[in-house]
Amino acid sequence: MFKKGTKLYSILTGSCPKCHEESMFKNKNPYILSEALSMHEHCSNCKTKYKIEPSFFYGSMYVSYPVGIAFATAAFVISFFVFKASIHVVFISIIATLIVFMPVILRLSRNIWINFFMSYDKSFAKK
């Protein structure tokens, strides 16, 4: 399920969607906010260009909404059902979760978006 060659591998690791050999992002740490969305122009292994067209990653904004909803729902379920928190605490936990995980949500959305348009090609993988 989570091995090289699957879209899930590329999405969760942020690796090149064609060869799965290199990270698409210049810095692997999403919490360095000045570099959170800095991406390489192309993969150094397979030469895949990440920005297929100008403003390509604007489409990832459409993906970030359901990803954010998934994180908010998880925060709600954990705080309300597991910790039996009041509705005010639940609301604060949802807001805090979305703020803390914002860089992760942004990167995850970009990874999902590019994987809609590119697929793994075994011929580009390193031997």
Secondary structure as UniProt FT lines:
FT   TURN            4..5
FT   HELIX           7..13
FT   TURN            17..19
FT   TURN            30..31
FT   HELIX           33..35
FT   TURN            36..37
FT   TURN            44..46
FT   TURN            54..55
FT   HELIX           56..59
FT   HELIX           60..76
FT   HELIX           77..82
FT   HELIX           87..100
FT   HELIX           102..117
FT   HELIX           122..124
//
